[in-house]
Amino acid sequence: MRETLEGVEEIFDRRATRDTTDTVERLWATTEELMAKLRGRFELTRDPSTDELESYRRADGQYPAGSLNAYTGPEIDWLVHSWIGNPPRGFTNMHVTSWLGPHLEVPHFGFACGTLPDLWFYVDYVPRSDLMVDTDALDEFYGPLNQQFLEVRADPGLIPFTSKSLYVRQALSHVALCFTTEATDARLEQIRSLAHDRLDRWLGHVDAAEPIDPDRRGPLAAEDLARRRNVAERDPANVMGVRFFGQDMTDRLVRALWGGDRLLPRPDGTAAPAPASEPVASAGGA
């Protein structure tokens, strides 16, 4: 089976430039459908720290451009709906990531997609425990997805995307879907269907879960923040942000992804974290 081992920057530089605007519009529509379900289930308030990031572009008003909106609420620690890129030249990256508050031990939901200019996508439940030990969580949340994972992995038209980053590989569960493929109508619909299926299952887990003991919530909230910050700061694709907007703007976008500048309190009642004291170092290669 073929496998993608190139980094995001390598793929973008080696592929011929192609206008992916139509594909990007279809992918963004899928993220908006997912957001509609999340808004229908959770009480969400946009954190003011991302107001100025709702729409950003180069100083001359042209591409590259992007949008980053982050929300919090009684049950949601941090939810991000974002895109960044240059659709006419073939690169985009979109996210819907929903990080639960510490009242439940259900995994977090993550969906990302975009163009390189080839189509790529990722969807997973971000683990909140060591699944080698916490076999109850493994069986409850990931076991029902194992057959789907095997079927998708066997699809010859989907090319597994294997990150060069050790941390990124560590952060994925063993039922994570992370592939590149051709941007056809059928593949776009397949991605849409897989994203909705996983979100619907995740919402079912949230609805069925029992609140955990209050004395366990503080440590879980601290671990969640560490996970989210590590994922944002160690993302190899940050190099594309630096390339498009410079280091300072990329640092700000990365902080927004993990909530480093948040103004609203976290759902466990603790204050927003202190702003990061050190600049984020962008990684090279994926």
C-alpha positions in Angstrom: 0.0 0.0 0.0 1.3 3.5 -0.8 1.9 5.9 2.0 2.5 9.6 2.3 5.7 10.3 4.2 6.4 13.8 3.0 5.9 16.8 5.2 3.2 19.3 4.4 5.7 21.9 3.2 7.4 19.3 1.0 4.2 18.2 -0.6 3.1 21.8 -1.3 6.5 22.7 -2.8 6.7 19.7 -5.0 3.2 19.7 -6.4 2.1 21.9 -9.3 0.1 24.9 -8.2 -3.6 24.2 -8.6 -6.6 26.4 -7.8 -8.6 24.5 -5.1 -11.2 27.1 -4.3 -14.1 24.9 -5.2 -12.8 22.0 -3.1 -12.1 24.3 -0.2 -15.7 25.6 -0.3 -17.0 22.1 -0.2 -14.8 21.2 2.8 -15.7 24.4 4.6 -19.4 23.6 4.2 -18.7 20.3 5.9 -17.1 22.1 8.8 -20.1 24.4 9.1 -22.4 21.4 9.2 -20.4 19.9 12.1 -20.5 23.3 13.8 -24.2 23.4 13.5 -24.5 20.1 15.4 -22.1 21.3 18.1 -24.0 24.5 18.5 -27.2 22.6 18.7 -25.9 20.4 21.5 -23.7 22.8 23.6 -24.0 26.3 25.0 -21.1 28.2 23.4 -19.8 31.7 23.9 -17.1 33.0 21.6 -14.0 34.0 23.5 -13.2 37.7 22.9 -9.5 36.9 22.4 -10.3 35.6 18.9 -12.5 38.5 17.8 -9.8 40.0 15.7 -9.0 36.7 14.1 -12.4 36.2 12.7 -11.0 37.3 9.3 -7.4 38.0 8.6 -5.3 38.5 5.4 -2.0 39.9 4.2 -1.6 43.6 4.6 -2.4 44.1 0.9 -5.8 42.3 1.4 -4.9 39.4 -0.9 -4.3 35.7 -0.2 -3.1 34.0 1.9 -5.9 34.5 4.5 -7.7 32.8 7.3 -10.3 32.8 10.1 -10.0 31.5 13.6 -13.0 31.4 16.0 -12.7 29.8 19.5 -15.6 29.1 21.9 -16.1 28.0 25.4 -19.1 27.0 27.5 -20.4 25.1 30.6 -19.4 21.8 29.0 -16.8 22.9 26.5 -13.3 24.0 27.6 -12.2 25.1 24.1 -13.7 24.7 20.6 -12.0 25.9 17.5 -13.4 26.5 14.0 -10.7 27.7 11.7 -9.1 27.8 8.3 -5.9 29.1 6.9 -4.3 29.1 3.5 -4.1 30.2 -0.1 -6.9 28.4 -2.0 -5.9 29.7 -5.5 -2.4 28.2 -5.0 -3.6 25.0 -3.5 -2.9 25.0 0.2 -5.5 25.1 3.0 -6.0 23.8 6.5 -9.3 23.7 8.3 -10.2 22.6 11.8 -13.2 21.7 14.0 -11.7 20.6 17.4 -13.9 20.3 20.5 -12.2 19.9 23.9 -14.6 18.9 26.6 -14.6 20.3 30.1 -13.3 18.1 33.0 -16.8 17.0 34.1 -16.6 14.0 31.7 -13.9 11.6 30.7 -15.1 11.2 27.1 -12.3 11.8 24.6 -12.1 15.0 22.7 -13.3 15.3 19.1 -10.9 16.4 16.3 -11.5 16.9 12.6 -9.2 18.6 10.1 -9.1 18.7 6.4 -7.6 20.7 3.5 -5.7 20.8 0.3 -2.0 20.4 -0.5 -3.3 20.7 -3.3 -4.3 17.0 -3.0 -7.2 16.4 -0.7 -6.3 15.4 2.9 -8.3 14.8 6.1 -8.0 13.7 9.7 -10.7 12.7 12.2 -10.1 11.1 15.6 -11.1 11.1 19.3 -8.2 12.6 21.2 -7.4 10.2 24.1 -7.5 11.5 27.7 -5.9 8.5 29.3 -3.3 5.8 28.7 -5.3 3.3 26.6 -2.8 0.5 27.3 -4.0 0.7 30.9 -7.5 2.2 30.6 -9.0 -0.6 28.6 -12.5 0.4 29.6 -12.0 3.6 27.6 -10.4 1.7 24.8 -13.3 -0.7 24.5 -16.0 1.9 24.9 -14.9 4.7 22.7 -12.5 3.2 20.2 -13.5 -0.4 19.9 -16.7 0.4 17.9 -14.6 2.3 15.4 -12.1 -0.5 14.7 -14.0 -2.2 11.9 -14.6 1.2 10.2 -10.9 2.0 10.5 -9.9 -1.3 8.8 -12.4 -0.8 6.0 -11.2 2.7 5.3 -7.5 1.7 5.5 -8.2 -1.0 2.9 -9.6 1.5 0.4 -7.0 1.7 -2.3 -7.9 5.3 -3.2 -7.0 6.6 0.2 -3.3 7.0 0.9 -2.3 6.9 4.6 -0.6 10.1 5.8 2.2 9.3 8.2 3.7 12.3 9.9 7.4 12.6 10.3 6.7 14.1 13.8 7.1 11.6 16.6 4.7 13.7 18.7 2.0 13.8 16.1 2.1 10.0 15.7 1.9 9.7 19.5 -1.1 11.9 19.6 -3.2 9.8 17.2 -5.3 6.9 18.4 -5.1 3.7 16.5 -8.5 4.3 14.9 -7.6 7.8 13.6 -8.4 8.4 10.0 -5.6 10.4 8.4 -5.3 10.2 4.6 -4.6 12.0 1.3 -6.6 11.4 -1.8 -7.9 12.9 -5.1 -10.4 15.7 -4.7 -13.3 14.1 -6.5 -17.0 14.5 -5.6 -17.1 11.0 -4.3 -14.1 11.5 -2.0 -15.5 14.8 -0.7 -18.8 13.1 0.2 -16.9 10.2 1.8 -15.0 12.6 4.0 -18.3 14.4 4.9 -19.9 11.1 5.8 -17.0 9.9 7.9 -16.8 13.2 9.8 -20.6 13.3 10.5 -20.5 9.6 11.6 -17.7 10.2 14.1 -19.2 13.4 15.4 -22.6 11.7 15.9 -21.1 8.8 17.8 -19.1 11.2 19.9 -22.2 13.3 20.8 -23.8 10.0 21.8 -21.0 9.2 24.2 -21.2 12.7 25.6 -24.9 12.3 26.2 -24.5 8.9 27.8 -21.6 9.8 30.1 -21.9 10.2 33.8 -20.1 13.2 35.5 -16.9 12.3 37.2 -16.0 12.9 40.9 -15.2 16.6 41.4 -11.8 15.9 43.0 -10.6 14.3 39.7 -11.6 17.3 37.6 -8.7 19.6 38.5 -6.0 17.1 37.4 -7.9 16.3 34.2 -8.3 19.9 33.3 -4.5 20.4 33.7 -3.7 17.4 31.6 -6.2 18.6 28.9 -4.5 22.0 28.7 -1.1 20.4 28.4 -2.4 18.1 25.6 -4.0 21.0 23.7 -1.0 23.2 24.0 1.4 20.5 22.9 -0.8 19.6 19.9 -0.9 23.3 18.8 2.8 24.1 19.4 4.2 20.9 18.0 2.1 20.9 14.8 4.6 20.6 11.9 2.2 22.6 9.7 2.9 25.7 11.7 5.8 26.3 9.3 3.2 27.2 6.7 1.8 29.9 9.0 5.3 31.4 9.3 5.7 31.2 5.6 2.4 33.0 4.9 2.2 35.5 7.8 5.5 35.6 9.7 6.5 34.3 13.1 4.7 36.8 15.3 1.3 36.2 13.7 1.9 32.5 13.7 2.6 32.6 17.4 -0.7 34.4 18.0 -2.6 31.9 15.9 -1.0 29.0 17.7 -1.9 30.5 21.1 -5.5 30.9 19.9 -5.6 27.2 19.0 -4.8 26.2 22.6 -6.4 29.1 24.4 -3.2 30.8 25.6 -4.8 34.3 25.3 -8.3 33.3 26.4 -10.3 35.8 28.4 -13.2 33.7 29.6 -12.8 31.3 32.5 -12.5 27.6 31.9 -15.6 25.5 32.6 -14.2 24.0 35.8 -14.2 27.6 37.2 -10.5 28.2 37.0 -9.2 31.4 35.5 -7.8 31.6 32.0 -4.2 30.5 31.8 -1.5 33.1 32.0 -0.3 34.1 28.5 2.6 32.1 27.1 5.9 33.7 28.2 8.0 32.2 25.4 7.4 32.4 21.7 6.2 29.3 20.0 8.9 27.6 17.8 7.5 26.4 14.6 8.4 22.9 13.6 9.8 22.0 10.2 8.5 19.0 8.1 5.4 16.9 8.9 
